[in-house]
Amino acid sequence: MNEIEYLLAVMLVMAISTYLTRLTPFLMFTPGKENAKLNFVAKNTPPMVMMILVIYMLKEVDYLSTEIFYTLFALAVTVGLQILKRNALLSIVSGTIVYMFFVQM
């Protein structure tokens, strides 16, 4: 198989894979009906994403420097806003702004 044939085969596999991943939700979920699996995913995805972001943020923190105070304060702002407002976008953006403000000071 020469290089052109290989590239065409790869593009064909990618096109079929993309088509199938786009088609699958329409085959699995009928319109107008409530689906328990979909409701579970919609309910639990935002907290899971927030937890991944928290773990990713805390893994690189130098706990022996003053950076830990900025990080914990930004984390407290994020958690506080999430508890009060229940808006993931507002919480994440606000925590990021607070952290960047302290880091740039």
C-alpha positions as CSV (number, residue, x, y, z in Angstrom):
1,M,0.0,0.0,0.0
2,N,1.6,3.3,-1.1
3,E,1.3,6.6,0.8
4,I,-1.7,7.9,-1.2
5,E,-3.7,4.8,-0.6
6,Y,-2.8,4.8,3.0
7,L,-4.0,8.4,3.4
8,L,-7.2,7.7,1.6
9,A,-7.9,4.7,3.8
10,V,-7.2,6.8,6.9
11,M,-9.6,9.6,5.7
12,L,-12.3,7.0,4.9
13,V,-12.0,5.5,8.4
14,M,-12.1,9.0,10.0
15,A,-15.2,9.9,7.9
16,I,-17.0,6.7,8.9
17,S,-16.1,7.1,12.5
18,T,-17.3,10.7,12.6
19,Y,-20.5,9.8,10.9
20,L,-21.2,7.0,13.3
21,T,-20.5,9.1,16.4
22,R,-22.8,11.8,15.1
23,L,-25.6,9.3,14.2
24,T,-25.4,7.2,17.5
25,P,-27.4,9.7,19.7
26,F,-30.2,9.9,17.2
27,L,-30.5,6.1,17.2
28,M,-30.2,5.7,20.9
29,F,-32.6,8.4,22.1
30,T,-36.0,8.9,20.7
31,P,-37.3,12.5,20.6
32,G,-39.9,13.5,23.1
33,K,-39.2,10.7,25.6
34,E,-37.4,11.2,28.9
35,N,-34.3,9.0,29.2
36,A,-32.9,8.1,32.6
37,K,-29.3,7.6,31.3
38,L,-29.3,11.0,29.6
39,N,-30.8,12.7,32.7
40,F,-28.1,11.1,34.8
41,V,-25.3,12.4,32.5
42,A,-26.8,15.9,32.3
43,K,-27.1,16.1,36.1
44,N,-23.7,14.7,37.0
45,T,-21.4,16.1,34.3
46,P,-20.9,19.6,35.7
47,P,-19.7,18.4,39.2
48,M,-17.4,15.8,37.5
49,V,-15.9,18.5,35.3
50,M,-15.5,20.8,38.3
51,M,-13.7,18.0,40.3
52,I,-11.3,17.3,37.4
53,L,-10.5,21.0,37.2
54,V,-9.8,21.2,41.0
55,I,-7.6,18.1,40.9
56,Y,-5.7,19.5,37.9
57,M,-5.3,22.9,39.6
58,L,-4.0,21.5,42.9
59,K,-1.5,19.0,41.5
60,E,1.0,21.7,40.5
61,V,0.7,24.0,43.5
62,D,3.9,24.6,45.5
63,Y,2.5,24.1,49.0
64,L,5.5,25.8,50.7
65,S,5.2,29.1,48.9
66,T,2.7,32.0,49.1
67,E,1.0,30.6,46.0
68,I,-1.0,28.3,48.1
69,F,-2.9,31.2,49.6
70,Y,-3.9,32.6,46.2
71,T,-4.9,29.1,45.1
72,L,-7.0,28.4,48.2
73,F,-8.7,31.8,48.1
74,A,-9.6,31.3,44.4
75,L,-10.8,27.8,45.2
76,A,-13.0,29.2,48.1
77,V,-14.5,31.8,45.7
78,T,-15.2,29.2,43.2
79,V,-16.8,26.8,45.7
80,G,-18.8,29.6,47.4
81,L,-20.2,30.9,44.1
82,Q,-21.1,27.4,43.1
83,I,-23.0,26.8,46.3
84,L,-24.7,30.1,46.2
85,K,-25.5,30.6,42.5
86,R,-25.3,27.0,41.1
87,N,-23.8,28.3,37.9
88,A,-20.6,26.4,36.8
89,L,-19.6,29.0,34.3
90,L,-19.8,31.9,36.8
91,S,-18.0,29.9,39.4
92,I,-15.1,28.9,37.1
93,V,-14.6,32.3,35.5
94,S,-14.8,34.1,38.9
95,G,-12.3,31.8,40.5
96,T,-9.9,32.2,37.5
97,I,-10.2,36.0,37.6
98,V,-9.5,36.1,41.4
99,Y,-6.5,33.8,41.0
100,M,-5.1,35.7,38.1
101,F,-5.6,39.0,40.0
102,F,-3.5,37.7,42.9
103,V,-0.8,36.2,40.8
104,Q,-0.4,39.4,38.8
105,M,-0.2,41.6,41.9
